[in-house]
Amino acid sequence: MKSFLNRYSIAIFIISLLSTNLIAAQQEGNLKIESSENIKNIVAKKRANNKNTTKVKGFRIQIFFGSEQGAYRAREEFNTLFPDDFLKIENFPPDWKVRVGNYKTQLAADRALIEIKETFGGAIVLAELIDVQRD
């Protein structure tokens, strides 16, 4: 009985080695993708449309909400600490809002929020249309 099991286990071992070589051999080679002209035209139209897009869904951080004087003070303080970041002031009568950044993902906005909250404790992340940055 032991000799039968030994032969059986050797046979299974040899078959498994051969099958792994066959599977590995099947993974090598080139892949050619063919697409119709309709798909190529749709992709070209989408690319052309994207070149004209100036705003996309994204995130900004609101660092101030209140009076006009407070908004301009917040702007000056923010520009002193983060001179290269985007900033905009908006008037929603009777209040003013100061929002900063053009973040594509909430994760990027949340990372920036950690640093901004050191100075602007009430800062929050808001979903908003942001400006597209062209390279």
GIVEN-V281648 format. One line per field, one symbol per residue. ss: DSSP state (H for helix, E for strand, - for the rest). psi: psi as a letter, one per 30 degrees, with the letter a starting at -180 (. if undefined). burial: 1 if it has 9 or more other ideal C-beta (glycine too) atoms within 8 Angstrom, else 0. A space follows every 10 residues. Layout:
ss->???
psi->???
burial->???
This chain:
ss->-HHHHHHHHH HHHHHHHHHH HHHHHHH--- ------HHHH HHHHHHHHHH HH--EEEEEE EEEEEE-HHH HHHHHHHHHH H-----EEEE EE--EEEEEE EEE--HHHHH HHHHHH---- ---EEEEEEE E----
psi->eeeeeeeeee eeeeeeeeee eeeeefflak kkkklleeee eeeeeeeeef ffkfklkakl kjfkjbleee eeeeeeeefe eiffkkkkkk jikglkkjkl likeleeeee eeeeeefeei fgklkkklkl kkjk.
burial->0000000000 0000000000 0000000000 0000000001 0000000000 0000000111 1111000001 1101101110 0000001010 0000111111 1110010111 0110011001 0010110001 00000
